[in-house]
Amino acid sequence: MIEGIILALIIAGFGITAFLLWRARRAPESQSLLLLQNQIAEITRTLDSRLGESSRAMQSQFGESAKIIRDVTERLTKLDETNRQVVGFADQLQKLQDILKNPKQRGVFGEYYLEALLKNAFQPHQYQMQYQLGRDDKTGKELIADAILRFGDKLIPIDSKFSLENYNRILEEHDSNMREQLEKAFKQDLRNRIDETSKYIHPELGTTEFAFMFIPAEGIYYDLLINTVGAIKVNTRDLIDYAINEKRVHIVSPTTFYVTLQSMSVGMRAFQIQESTKEILKNIGQLSKHLKSYSDYHLKLGAHLGTVVNTYNNSSREFKKIDKDVLRISGKSAGFEAELIEAPRALEEVE
């Protein structure tokens, strides 16, 4: 567009010049020459002005174009980075899905989640992962809980359970008959997990009378509470009653377990304070015994000091008698001036 304007100005300049030359032929030579010079000068100034304005407009447009190109480049760079992050997140999500498909890896994930919660709520000495309680008398197998919490002289067993296969199949199934069978299988899975967790309750081995069954998936736990799996009605209330009343197993999710751990942490601190208070009172009792023994020795020492003082005062009196005898015989005193000492008073008198 700007190039067209410049071309039009040049053509117009040549046209005006030709017109002026034509007029100059009809006017006197001197007058025509002067007029031609003035007109050419005017045209030159006009062209310079127009060309300057065009140049400035072109520079401004080039600067704006460069700015737009920079903005577009920056946005494309950010978009590329965002795309890489999205791809990375998608890869991580795919890896997580792959982990959750494998029962063994899913179990490891649940234990890792459980350890992270315990680490955030307690000191390292207050809990332990993969704790060996002993042997089951009935089966002879080793009892290894996923984790235990130390509460005073008791151990609280915690087992991580992640029953996901039948749960996902229920959500994906549309056939009512097949879905009913999967519901029964899902409930049986949870019942089996409750039974497995209850095996770690052994008061004779130092455990509490209850255990925690940790479900790492909030969705499964929530469905247990509201008796549904997704949009499917499933009677799971009897499972919770079975766990608590018959098996003494408390089912918890990450959220509810964290709240429970916080409450237990406060309780543990209160228990530790109570135990420390007992220890302080015990030490005070020991100190009282030491003070009583020291008091007996102190009183005995006072009695001995009293005997010594009385002996000293009696000796001083005898010296004075001797001094009087010396004065009566020789007429001159030996100059013995012994002051009597006050004996220590008994403790009852001091009080």
C-alpha positions as CSV (number, residue, x, y, z in Angstrom):
1,M,0.0,0.0,0.0
2,I,2.8,2.4,0.9
3,E,4.7,1.6,-2.2
4,G,1.6,2.4,-4.3
5,I,1.3,5.8,-2.6
6,I,4.9,6.6,-3.4
7,L,4.5,5.5,-7.0
8,A,1.4,7.7,-7.3
9,L,3.3,10.7,-5.9
10,I,6.2,10.2,-8.3
11,I,3.8,10.0,-11.3
12,A,1.9,13.0,-10.1
13,G,5.3,14.9,-9.8
14,F,6.2,14.0,-13.4
15,G,2.7,15.1,-14.5
16,I,3.0,18.4,-12.8
17,T,6.5,19.0,-14.2
18,A,5.3,18.2,-17.7
19,F,2.3,20.6,-17.2
20,L,4.6,23.4,-16.0
21,L,7.0,22.9,-18.9
22,W,4.0,23.2,-21.3
23,R,2.9,26.4,-19.7
24,A,6.4,27.7,-19.7
25,R,6.5,27.6,-23.5
26,R,3.6,30.0,-23.7
27,A,5.0,32.5,-21.2
28,P,8.0,34.7,-21.6
29,E,11.3,32.9,-21.1
30,S,12.5,34.6,-17.9
31,Q,9.2,34.5,-16.3
32,S,8.6,30.9,-17.4
33,L,12.0,29.8,-16.0
34,L,11.4,31.4,-12.6
35,L,7.9,30.0,-12.4
36,L,9.3,26.5,-13.3
37,Q,12.0,26.7,-10.6
38,N,9.5,27.7,-8.0
39,Q,7.1,24.9,-9.0
40,I,9.9,22.3,-9.0
41,A,11.1,23.4,-5.6
42,E,7.5,23.2,-4.3
43,I,7.2,19.7,-5.8
44,T,10.5,18.7,-4.2
45,R,9.4,19.8,-0.8
46,T,6.1,18.1,-1.1
47,L,7.8,14.8,-2.2
48,D,10.3,15.0,0.6
49,S,7.5,15.6,3.1
50,R,5.4,12.7,1.7
51,L,8.4,10.4,1.5
52,G,9.4,11.2,5.1
53,E,5.9,10.5,6.3
54,S,5.8,7.3,4.4
55,S,9.1,6.3,5.8
56,R,8.0,7.0,9.4
57,A,4.8,5.0,8.8
58,M,6.7,2.1,7.4
59,Q,9.1,2.1,10.3
60,S,6.2,2.2,12.8
61,Q,4.5,-0.6,10.9
62,F,7.7,-2.7,10.8
63,G,8.1,-2.1,14.6
64,E,4.5,-3.2,15.3
65,S,4.9,-6.3,13.1
66,A,8.1,-7.2,14.9
67,K,6.3,-6.9,18.3
68,I,3.4,-9.1,17.0
69,I,5.9,-11.6,15.8
70,R,7.7,-11.7,19.2
71,D,4.3,-12.0,21.0
72,V,3.3,-14.9,18.7
73,T,6.7,-16.6,19.2
74,E,6.4,-16.3,23.1
75,R,2.8,-17.7,23.0
76,L,3.8,-20.5,20.8
77,T,6.7,-21.3,23.2
78,K,4.4,-21.2,26.2
79,L,1.9,-23.4,24.3
80,D,4.6,-25.9,23.5
81,E,5.7,-26.0,27.1
82,T,2.0,-26.5,28.2
83,N,1.7,-29.3,25.7
84,R,4.8,-31.0,27.1
85,Q,3.4,-30.7,30.6
86,V,0.0,-32.1,29.5
87,V,1.8,-35.0,27.7
88,G,3.9,-35.5,30.9
89,F,0.8,-35.5,33.1
90,A,-0.9,-37.9,30.8
91,D,2.1,-40.2,30.9
92,Q,2.1,-40.1,34.7
93,L,-1.6,-40.7,34.8
94,Q,-1.2,-43.7,32.5
95,K,1.6,-45.0,34.8
96,L,-0.7,-44.7,37.8
97,Q,-3.5,-46.5,36.0
98,D,-1.0,-49.3,35.1
99,I,0.0,-49.5,38.7
100,L,-3.6,-49.7,39.9
101,K,-4.3,-52.5,37.4
102,N,-1.6,-54.7,39.0
103,P,-2.7,-56.1,42.4
104,K,0.8,-56.3,43.8
105,Q,1.8,-52.8,42.7
106,R,-1.5,-51.6,43.9
107,G,-0.7,-53.0,47.4
108,V,2.6,-51.3,47.3
109,F,1.0,-48.0,46.4
110,G,-1.5,-48.4,49.3
111,E,1.3,-49.1,51.8
112,Y,3.3,-46.0,50.5
113,Y,0.2,-43.8,51.0
114,L,-0.3,-45.2,54.5
115,E,3.4,-44.5,55.4
116,A,3.1,-41.0,54.1
117,L,0.1,-40.3,56.4
118,L,1.8,-41.8,59.4
119,K,5.0,-39.8,58.7
120,N,3.0,-36.6,58.6
121,A,1.3,-37.3,61.9
122,F,3.8,-39.1,64.2
123,Q,7.5,-39.3,65.1
124,P,9.5,-42.1,63.6
125,H,9.6,-44.0,67.0
126,Q,5.8,-43.9,67.3
127,Y,5.1,-46.2,64.3
128,Q,6.7,-48.9,62.3
129,M,6.0,-50.3,58.8
130,Q,5.9,-54.1,58.1
131,Y,5.9,-55.0,61.8
132,Q,6.2,-58.7,62.7
133,L,3.8,-59.4,65.6
134,G,4.6,-63.1,65.9
135,R,2.9,-66.3,64.7
136,D,-0.7,-67.2,64.3
137,D,-1.5,-70.1,66.6
138,K,-4.2,-71.4,64.3
139,T,-2.3,-71.3,61.0
140,G,1.3,-71.1,62.1
141,K,1.9,-68.2,59.7
142,E,3.9,-65.1,60.4
143,L,1.7,-62.1,61.4
144,I,3.2,-59.1,59.6
145,A,1.0,-56.0,59.7
146,D,1.5,-53.3,57.1
147,A,2.0,-50.9,60.0
148,I,1.6,-50.5,63.8
149,L,1.2,-47.5,66.0
150,R,2.7,-47.5,69.5
151,F,0.2,-46.3,72.0
152,G,1.7,-46.6,75.5
153,D,2.6,-50.3,75.9
154,K,0.1,-51.3,73.2
155,L,0.4,-51.8,69.5
156,I,-2.4,-50.7,67.1
157,P,-2.3,-52.9,63.9
158,I,-3.0,-51.2,60.6
159,D,-3.5,-53.1,57.3
160,S,-3.9,-51.5,53.9
161,K,-6.5,-53.1,51.6
162,F,-7.3,-52.1,48.0
163,S,-10.1,-54.2,46.4
164,L,-10.5,-52.6,43.0
165,E,-11.2,-55.3,40.3
166,N,-14.8,-56.0,41.0
167,Y,-15.5,-52.4,42.0
168,N,-14.4,-51.2,38.5
169,R,-16.2,-54.0,36.8
170,I,-19.5,-53.0,38.5
171,L,-19.0,-49.4,37.3
172,E,-18.5,-50.6,33.7
173,E,-21.1,-53.3,33.6
174,H,-24.6,-52.5,32.1
175,D,-26.2,-56.0,32.3
176,S,-28.3,-56.1,35.4
177,N,-27.8,-59.9,36.1
178,M,-24.1,-59.7,35.7
179,R,-24.0,-56.5,37.8
180,E,-25.8,-58.3,40.6
181,Q,-23.2,-61.1,40.6
182,L,-20.4,-58.5,40.6
183,E,-22.0,-56.8,43.6
184,K,-21.9,-60.0,45.6
185,A,-18.3,-60.6,44.6
186,F,-17.4,-57.0,45.6
187,K,-19.0,-57.4,49.0
188,Q,-17.3,-60.8,49.5
189,D,-13.9,-59.1,48.6
190,L,-14.4,-56.5,51.3
191,R,-15.6,-59.1,53.8
192,N,-12.4,-61.1,53.1
193,R,-10.3,-58.0,53.6
194,I,-12.0,-57.4,56.9
195,D,-11.2,-60.9,58.0
196,E,-7.6,-60.6,57.0
197,T,-7.2,-57.4,59.0
198,S,-8.8,-58.9,62.1
199,K,-6.1,-61.6,62.2
200,Y,-3.7,-59.0,63.5
201,I,-5.7,-58.4,66.7
202,H,-3.8,-60.4,69.3
203,P,-3.8,-58.8,72.8
204,E,-1.6,-61.6,74.1
205,L,1.0,-60.3,71.6
206,G,0.7,-56.7,72.8
207,T,-1.9,-55.4,70.4
208,T,-5.0,-53.4,71.1
209,E,-8.5,-54.9,71.0
210,F,-9.1,-53.4,67.6
211,A,-7.3,-52.8,64.3
212,F,-7.6,-50.3,61.4
213,M,-8.4,-51.4,57.8
214,F,-7.0,-48.6,55.5
215,I,-8.7,-48.2,52.1
216,P,-6.5,-45.8,50.0
217,A,-9.4,-45.0,47.6
218,E,-11.9,-42.4,48.9
219,G,-14.4,-43.5,46.3
220,I,-14.7,-47.0,47.6
221,Y,-14.9,-45.8,51.2
222,Y,-17.6,-43.2,50.3
223,D,-19.6,-45.9,48.5
224,L,-19.4,-48.1,51.6
225,L,-21.0,-45.3,53.7
226,I,-23.8,-44.4,51.3
227,N,-24.5,-48.0,50.2
228,T,-23.9,-47.3,46.5
229,V,-21.2,-48.0,43.9
230,G,-21.4,-45.1,41.5
231,A,-25.1,-45.0,40.7
232,I,-25.7,-48.6,41.7
233,K,-27.5,-49.3,45.0
234,V,-25.5,-51.9,47.0
235,N,-26.3,-52.9,50.6
236,T,-22.9,-52.4,52.3
237,R,-24.2,-51.3,55.7
238,D,-24.0,-54.9,57.1
239,L,-20.3,-54.9,56.1
240,I,-19.5,-51.9,58.3
241,D,-21.5,-53.5,61.2
242,Y,-19.8,-56.8,60.6
243,A,-16.3,-55.1,60.7
244,I,-16.9,-53.1,63.9
245,N,-19.2,-55.4,66.0
246,E,-17.9,-58.8,65.0
247,K,-14.3,-58.3,63.9
248,R,-13.4,-55.1,65.8
249,V,-12.0,-53.6,62.6
250,H,-12.4,-49.9,61.9
251,I,-12.5,-49.1,58.2
252,V,-10.9,-45.7,57.3
253,S,-10.1,-43.8,54.2
254,P,-7.1,-41.3,53.7
255,T,-9.2,-38.4,54.8
256,T,-10.9,-40.0,57.8
257,F,-7.7,-41.8,58.8
258,Y,-5.8,-38.6,58.8
259,V,-8.3,-36.9,61.2
260,T,-8.2,-40.0,63.3
261,L,-4.4,-39.9,63.4
262,Q,-4.5,-36.3,64.4
263,S,-6.8,-37.1,67.3
264,M,-4.6,-40.0,68.3
265,S,-1.5,-37.9,68.1
266,V,-3.1,-35.4,70.6
267,G,-4.1,-38.4,72.8
268,M,-0.5,-39.8,72.6
269,R,0.9,-36.4,73.7
270,A,-1.5,-36.3,76.6
271,F,-0.6,-39.8,77.5
272,Q,3.1,-39.0,77.3
273,I,2.5,-36.0,79.6
274,Q,0.6,-38.2,82.0
275,E,3.4,-40.7,82.0
276,S,6.0,-38.0,82.5
277,T,3.9,-36.6,85.4
278,K,3.9,-40.1,86.9
279,E,7.7,-40.3,86.5
280,I,8.1,-36.8,88.1
281,L,5.9,-37.8,91.0
282,K,7.8,-41.0,91.4
283,N,11.1,-39.1,91.5
284,I,9.6,-36.6,94.0
285,G,8.6,-39.6,96.2
286,Q,12.2,-40.9,96.0
287,L,13.5,-37.4,96.9
288,S,11.2,-37.3,99.9
289,K,12.7,-40.6,101.1
290,H,16.2,-39.2,100.7
291,L,15.2,-36.0,102.5
292,K,13.8,-38.1,105.4
293,S,17.0,-40.2,105.6
294,Y,19.1,-37.0,105.5
295,S,16.9,-35.4,108.2
296,D,17.6,-38.4,110.5
297,Y,21.3,-38.1,109.9
298,H,21.1,-34.3,110.4
299,L,19.3,-34.8,113.8
300,K,21.9,-37.3,114.8
301,L,24.6,-34.9,113.9
302,G,22.9,-32.2,115.9
303,A,22.7,-34.5,118.9
304,H,26.4,-35.3,118.6
305,L,27.2,-31.6,118.3
306,G,25.1,-30.9,121.4
307,T,27.1,-33.5,123.3
308,V,30.4,-32.0,122.1
309,V,29.2,-28.5,123.1
310,N,28.2,-29.7,126.5
311,T,31.6,-31.4,127.0
312,Y,33.3,-28.2,125.8
313,N,31.3,-26.0,128.2
314,N,32.0,-28.4,131.1
315,S,35.7,-28.4,130.2
316,S,35.7,-24.6,130.2
317,R,34.1,-24.5,133.6
318,E,36.8,-26.8,135.0
319,F,39.5,-24.6,133.5
320,K,37.9,-21.6,135.3
321,K,38.0,-23.5,138.6
322,I,41.7,-24.3,138.0
323,D,42.3,-20.6,137.2
324,K,40.7,-19.6,140.5
325,D,42.9,-22.1,142.4
326,V,46.0,-20.6,140.7
327,L,44.9,-17.1,141.6
328,R,44.2,-18.1,145.2
329,I,47.6,-19.8,145.5
330,S,49.9,-17.4,143.6
331,G,47.8,-14.2,143.7
332,K,48.0,-14.1,139.9
333,S,45.5,-15.3,137.4
334,A,46.5,-17.5,134.4
335,G,44.2,-15.3,132.2
336,F,42.0,-18.1,131.0
337,E,38.8,-16.6,129.4
338,A,36.7,-19.3,127.7
339,E,33.2,-18.5,126.6
340,L,30.5,-21.0,126.9
341,I,28.9,-22.2,123.5
342,E,25.2,-22.5,123.0
343,A,24.3,-26.1,122.1
344,P,22.1,-26.7,118.9
345,R,18.4,-26.7,119.5
346,A,16.3,-29.7,118.6
347,L,14.5,-29.6,115.2
348,E,11.1,-29.3,117.0
349,E,12.3,-26.2,118.9
350,V,13.5,-24.6,115.7
351,E,10.2,-25.1,114.0
